[in-house]
Amino acid sequence: MPEIFDLSIILVASAIPPLVYLVWVRGWEICNREELKDLYRALAIGATYTVFFAVIVSTAFNSFFFGLFRM
């Protein structure tokens, strides 16, 4: 059972670099106006931190509860 969650963490973690590339690089090229760049920068930073925070919390949550069940 823990192998499924380990695999899901690996899959989510492997999806982060392409998402960061899409958000930061491609989105930056799409936004040409200065006021859109500021808004887009704020959204991109918020989305990036949200994804990283979700991965960290889900990893800690899975590790903690599977540690309890293994005892």
Secondary structure as GFF3:
##gff-version 3
##sequence-region A 1 71
A	DSSP	alpha_helix	2	21	.	.	.	ID=ss1
A	DSSP	pi_helix	22	26	.	.	.	ID=ss2
A	DSSP	alpha_helix	27	30	.	.	.	ID=ss3
A	DSSP	alpha_helix	34	70	.	.	.	ID=ss4
###
